[in-house]
């Protein structure tokens, strides 16, 4: 990377180009490739450093770098698949807020960046998790809105479909107090059903055969009293290879659900 940058700088010096011309020629791809390698080696702070360096260099397609950087902060904040005590709620709030800020920057640069909206939706979902009751209601619909925008840009984005499924699942569980706040703030409680959650989860599964999709189909089927279908999905996901950081977590959760069913 250093060699490439020095070469470009030398080329501009001998051709009399300006710094503005230099920044137009540099692509973020070299930074993104190095960040991908750091991710593969499970070095999140190194990945963040590389992406921040690329953004500071004003590389031409920085919207992609911003959206990837947003994901890094989302993962730092999300302790769902490990020990939540590793990060305090204040720290998680800081990370989710940072992820939201960076996702907005990605969208500002490229309004059609599907990952920007996807990350923005995820950041709002994270903020819902660490905020108080009233704030949860205020932020919840932002999760849905941004996931729907991502889906408009890319109808085959399984993550956006999954987020919408989670939105319907979680909002369907709103208690009386949260529905009261929703009516107070918006005039009506949000409309969500387990059937709609299942629809989005199944669509996401059609695109990607991942344990996370099977798990959430399973728990939704339990809510709909379709125990046989739920059991089938829980058993099947146990046969899948672990490819993501949360796959083993969902396998452990599926085992717990199967124990309850038996």
N, C-alpha and C positions, 0 to 999 in steps of 0.2 A: 504494500500500500504506500509506503513512504517513497519507494522507487518511482511508482507511477505518478505520485504527486510532484516529485522533483522533476520528472521528465516533462510534465505539462507546464510547470513553472518555467523551465528552461526554454521550452518551445515558445512560450509567450514572450519571454525576454528577447529572444532573437527575432521574433516577428513583430515586436512592438505592440503586442496586444495589451489590453487593460485588465485589471483584476476582475472587472465585471465579466469580461469575455472568458476568463479562466473559470469562474464559478459556473458559467453556462455549459462548459465542456465537461466538467466533472460529474459523473454519475454517482448515485448513492450505492450502486450495486456492489462495489468493492467493500464498503462498510457493512452492507447487509449480509454479504457472504461471510465476513469475519464474525459478525454478530451471530449468524446461524451456527458457526463452528463453536463459538463460546456456549451457545445454548445446548448444543449436542454434548458438550463436556460439562454441563451443569454448572456454569460459572455466570450466574445472573448479573453480578456487579460488573464483571468484565463486559458482558453484553451491553449493559446500560452505558458504560463508558464509551464503547465503540460507536453506538448509535448517537450519543450526544456529540461525539467528535464529528461524525458525518453531518449532523444538523448544523453544527457551528461552521463547517466548511461551506455551507450554503449549496450543497449538492442539488442538482437539478430536480430530482424526483424525491424531495425531502418529505413529502406527504406520507410516503410509504414508511420512511424511517420513523416519523412521528407516531404513526399508528402502531408500529412494532414496539416502540419505546413505551407507549401507553400500556401495551400488553405486559411488558416487564413489570411495571408498577402495580398492575392488577394482580399479578402473580405474587408479588411481594406482600401485598395486602391480604390476599385470600389464603386463609389458614384452614379452609374447610377440609382439606385432605391431609392435614398434619395436626400438630399440637397448636391449638388456637392460643395457648398461653405464651407462645413465642413472641407474639406481637400484641401490645395493648390495643384497646379500642381507639385510643387517641392516635396511635401510630398507624393503625389500619385506616382511620379516617384521613390521615395525612396522605397516605399512599393512594387511596381511592380518589381523593380530590385532585392529586397530581395527575393520575391517570385520566381523569375527566378533562382537566386543563389541556393535556397533551393531545387527547383525542379531538378536542375542539380545534386545536391548531392544525391537525391533519386535515380536518374537514374544511377549514378556512382556505388552505392551500389548494385542495382538490375536493370540491363539493360532491364528486362522484366516487370518493374513496369509500368503498363498502366497509372496509375494516375500521375506518374512522367511526362510522355510525355503530358498528358492532361493538367496538371497544367502549364507545360512549354509553351504550345501553348497559354493558357489563359494569361500567363504573357507577352508574346510577343504581344498579342492583346491589353493588357492594355498599354504597352509601345507605341504602335502605336497611341493610343488615346491621349497621352500626349506629343508626340514628334513633331518636326517640319516637314515640308512637305517632304524634302529629306529623313529624317530618317524614315518617315512613309512607303515610298516605299521600303527602304532597309529592314525593319523589317517585312513587310506584308507577304512575302513568308515563313518566319519562322513559322508563325501561321499555315499555311497550312501543311508544312512539318511535324511538330510535331503532329498535329491532325491525319495525315495519318498514322504515326508510331503507335500512340495509337490505331487506328482502325485495323491495321494489327495484333496487339497483342490481341485485343478484338473487333471482328467485330460487337458485339452487344452493344457497348458503345454509348449510345444515346447522351452523351455530346460531344464526338468526332465528331459524325455525325452532331450535331448542329453547332459546331465550323466551320466545313467545309461549311455548309450552309451559315453561317454568312460571311465566307471569300468570297464565290462567290457573295453574295449579295453586300457586301461593295466594293469589287474590281470592280464589274460591274458599280459602280457609280464613278469610278475614272474619274476625269476631264482631260482636255487636258494637263495641267501642270504636273500632277502626272504621266500620261502616258509617257510624254516626259522624266521625270526622270527615269522611269522604262526602257525605251528603252536605255537611256544613261548608266544606271548601268548594265543592264542585256542583252542588245542587242535586247530585244523584250518586249512588254507590257505583263503582266500576262493574261492568257486566263481564263476568268470567264464569266458566264452567269446567268441570273435570272432563267432559266430553270434548270440549275444544282443546284442552290441554293434550288429551290423547291424540287428537288429530294432528297437532303440530309435532308431537314426539314421534308419531309414526311416519310423518313426512321426512323428518330428519333422519330416521333410521333407513328409509328408502335410499337416501343419498350416501350415508356412511354407517357401516355395520360396527358401531362402537359400543362398548359396555355401558357408557353413560346413557345412551339412548334406550337400551334395553332396560336398564334399571328404572328409569323414570316412566317408561311404559308400564313396567311391572307395578310400581307403587300407585300409579294412576288407576290401573285395572283393579287394584285392591279397593280403592275408594269407590269404584263403580261395582264392587262386589263380584268381579270376574276373577275369582281366585285361581281357576285353572289356567287362564291365560297368563296371569301374573307369574305363577309358578313356572310356566314354560319359558318365559323371558328370563327369569332369575337363573334357571338351570342352564340356559343357552349361553348367557354372558360369561358363565364360569368356564366355558370351553374356549373362549377367545384369548388370543395372545395379548399380553400386556405391551402396549405401544405408547401409552401416554402416562403422564405423571399421576393421574387419578384413577387409572384402570383398576389397580389393586384395591383401592379404597372402595370402589363400587362392587367389587367382587366380595369383599368382606361384608358390606351392607346387604348384598343379595343373600349371602349365607345366613345372616341374622333373620331376614324375612322368611327364608325357607324353613328355618327352625320354628318360627311362629306358626307357619302354615301346617307343619307336621306335629 
